[in-house]
Each structure stands twice: as C-alpha cells, then as structure tokens.
Amino acid sequence: MNKLKIAKTISTFTNPPIICIPLFFIICLVLSFENSSFNFAKFIVLELISLVFASVLPMAIILYWAKKLDTDSDISNRQDRFMPLIIGIISYFIGFLILLFLNVDNFLTALLLCYSINTGVVLLITFKWKISVHTTGLSGPVGALILLLGPIGALFGILYPILIWSRVTLEKHTMAQAIAGGVQGFFLTVLEMYLFINLFSFDVVAMTPLIDCIYYILAIIFTPVILGILSYGNFKNKKVLFIILEIIGLIIFLVFMPLSVFAIFVLISLTSILISLYAGEDYAWFKVLKSS
C-alpha cells in the first residue's frame, strides 16, 4: 500500500463522525461505572444518544450534501461546508437538550454542548479560512478523554501528528490549517467543559485538574507546532534549531510537570519525528529534520 492510500485510509477513519464512534464508546463506558459497578442501562442510553447525535446524523448530512454537490466526502471546497456545519451544530445541541432533560449524565451533557459551540467556532473560522475539521474532530473527544482518564486519555493524542500528515499529504489542508484545528479543539473542549460544568453547577465524576489537562495538551501539541513553525519560517539551520527547542521542551516537561506529562511529550515527539521520516522529502517536517 503506497503512502497516499495509507493517508486516505487514516483520513477516512478519522473523519469526525467516524472517529467519535470508538472514542465516545470509551467515554460512555467510563461514565457508566458507578461505585465500582457497571450501569448497563445508563451505558445504552448514553451510547445511543452520542451515536445518533454525534455520529449518525452529522455523517448522513455530510454524505447527502457531498452527493448533492457532486463533491468528495470531505467536502473540500470551503464554501460548501457551511450547511453540514450548521446541521452539526443543531444535531449536537439537540443531543445536549435531550441529555439535559433526561438528566442521565452531566459530563456527556456538557460535552455535547461543547461540540455544538466548537462547531460554531469552526463555522465562523470557515467564512475566512479552511481550518481542519478532521483535527478539530479528533481533539474534541481526546480532550474529553484527558478530562476523564488523564494520561491514558492523552495517549490518544498520538493520532494528532499522524492525522496532520494525512491531511497535508492528501492536500486537503495546509500545515497551518491541520495544526490549528487540533490546537483550538483541545483547548476549547477542556476550557469549555470546566466553564459549563461550573456554570450549570453540574455534579460530575472526578475530572483531571484543569492545569494537568493543559499540561497534557501542551505535551501533545508542542512538537507538531514547533515543526509547523519551522516549516513556514525562513530560518537558517532549521534542524539545529529544532533540536535546541526540543531539548528545551524536554527539560521543561521533565523538571516542571508530572512524569506522565513528560512521557506523553516524548511519545508524541517520537511519533512526529517518525511520521516525518516516513513521509519523505515532499513533507515539510521531513525538510526541517533533514535541513543542514
């Protein structure tokens, strides 16, 4: 299988309505454990609502709209994305209202509200710039998993640099658009979750402290952002500069942050470097690593 086919396969399975199926399954699974016992009825309700309003309806409108416009399933043209995004906002908000009414689980209730708000932010950005919906769609549920599971949730951040490579290689997004989608998705999800939970006085399961969540996010985005900046900037000795910045990051994460955050940083950095080397000389990150 050549690199384009691999990139396309990754892109297909990380389409927001698709990637949210396994990630929301994990979220619903975690939320259904109460007092060391598993509440199967609660799991079914949470899974059905998240499946319908975070996956099935958004995916249906994407496929319908793509067919109507006779375009690809990514709806690559920025101007054609407004209707699917609007439908997504409505779908997530309906899911939020149903969960609010049923009072089944406050965490998932707040998360679907976050999804609705974040999709609105993407819609506003899309008027001027084609920010990556794929990396935004990945970072939302990963941010939720960080809130729920801390370092275990942050492990899913390994998909972030891989997805950036996929979207850039397929020429669906620029490097900046792919990186920015994840950055805004991670931070907005975590910050909004804390905001809404406090605003609505939701009683939720114990969450990872906000400062630790931010540490994990920084560990995930640090190397991709550095590689992205060096890819665009007219710097001399990019490889040397990258090594210096990575060493600085290594020291900061090791000395000032929990060991688990340092481990995530190392993992994501290694993944970013390996995917760059695999991508080859046509990939911007590879040029940074191989520059003299």
Secondary structure as UniProt FT lines:
FT   HELIX           3..13
FT   HELIX           16..31
FT   STRAND          33..34
FT   TURN            35..36
FT   STRAND          37..38
FT   HELIX           40..51
FT   HELIX           52..56
FT   HELIX           57..69
FT   TURN            73..74
FT   HELIX           78..81
FT   HELIX           82..102
FT   HELIX           106..126
FT   TURN            127..128
FT   HELIX           133..149
FT   HELIX           151..154
FT   HELIX           155..158
FT   HELIX           159..169
FT   TURN            170..171
FT   HELIX           175..199
FT   TURN            200..201
FT   HELIX           210..232
FT   HELIX           238..256
FT   HELIX           259..279
FT   TURN            281..282
FT   HELIX           284..290
//
